[in-house]
Amino acid sequence: MIARLRVDPIACEGRAVCTEMLPELITLDDWGFPIIGDGPVPRRLLGDVRVTVRACPKLALRISDEGSAHIVRRVMIRGAQLPGTGSGRGNPREQILEEVLGDVIQD
Amino acid sequence: MHGAMTQHPPQPVGPASGRAPDQLPRLLPAGLAAGPVSLAAHLARYGPPPSFGPGQSGQRARQALIAEVGRAGLTGRGGAGFPTARKLAAVARQGALPGARAPVVIANGTEGEPASAKDKVLMATSPQLVLDGAVLAAELTGASEAIIVVHRAVREIIDDAAAERRRARFDRVRIRVRTAADRFTGGEASAVAHWIERGIATPTATPPRLAERGLAGAPTLVQNVETLAHIALITRYGAAWFRSAGTSAEPGSMLVTVMGAVCEPCVLEIGIGVPVGYVLQLAGGAATALRAVLLGGYFGVWADAGEALTRPFSAEGLADLGAGPGAGLIAALPADACGLWETAQVVRYLATESAGQCGPCLFGLDAIAGELERLAGGRSADLGMLRRWLGQVDGRGACAHPSGTVRLVRSALQVFADELEQHAAGWCCGINSILPVRSGRLR
């Protein structure tokens, strides 16, 4: 039950926004492409990670939590049924996702 | 003896007029081949493939044969070695989901690696066995179509073989033949599907997996042509027969390409786990004193000849050398060739063959190749930088291209470590070259 940050290396063009926003987890190689550690995302960084994932101009970042995929899918469905699923911090879908992930993610 | 080694699968199969081969070769023609084996000769040798009734009983027979492939322990012969039955089962399961599209089977005969010839030889001599396997894989997974993607060298032979089956109304599954993209990375499974669908032979991002959403959104099975040929025989003769060759952990036979400093470079069928030195003997023996062998392929590893020759050619036997059978290449490096120079040539080739999609592969392999060329050419090279780049590139592609290249380079730096110093001092030990690289194309 751990969340991991991943990059789609085909979509990534090395804009380096992610390393600016999340130097704790992302460094650059000698050609300017992000190197992301293999380890799980620490719980305290989860919020920053999600903001960074959304900020990628090529939408190349993804947060995956393979161990709890079924739980997240259920949450997404529940979230989709809620009214007012807009974007931004008030998005209830995101809130529920965070709430459940908070339960299953270990530092 | 023959009867003891032959065991038919529990589900009904067609009456076998052919006999289960009780010795090698199983896939290749025994003796000298006078051209591709015809459909009639193929059926006389192996008997008819199993056929499936309609409805529930046919469905049970299909599931039983997938289980039989699993009991046989067949793994993919394209280099990755993934258990074949698990792929078959995954595609069959996806295809059975409500609302799913009918699965598609792709027989992968791309064989883009310049040093490897085993798939081309198999397709050129036993095309009907490959087509049998593709059609059976389609039937087992519920696919209505099998697409055979072949190296251009054998396109005509496969076309003729497919036409012969059509004339005989042999298959219920439609066979389509396509010429493979002539690129090293074009043989990667997702690249093959991409090539068929869009004419672009580059790997695609995962997820989605091909078994879930592949060609035109259909569950897609991509399987190497040799793997399919093994399926054609396992479904006829059963798992116990298949396991009578090879080792208990890695059963069956496999095709190998033996090249370099051997007297008779060739494609052979061996039981998995016979010693590397024995395979070289089958290829006429070493033509001269050997320095090293390249095991597996261009994504394989170099091993010291003295250490490698006594090892079983299997994943288990080669594990502590960091090597494996891979796609079945054994290249013998003579003592008067330079392993660093060979590696530099191959890595330059692999760098030009990068699909160019992932930054670390596009820029990293080029940088690594440049440093290796300086190193092998006796010019001043920065080994520390080279090792840094190997670490940065490893594992960072959408496919295995950068990681496979890193593996090759790391093994070269280890096996030819003694020669690093003399290269740094400006002289190279090699006057020979064995590993083929096609000229890179300009993009």
Interface residues (C-beta under 8 A of the other chain):
Chain A: D8 P9 I10 A11 C12 E13 G14 D29 D30 W31 G32 F33 I35
Chain B: P203 T204 A205 Q357 C358 G359 P360 C361 F363 G364 A367 R388 W389 Q392 V393 R396 G397 A398
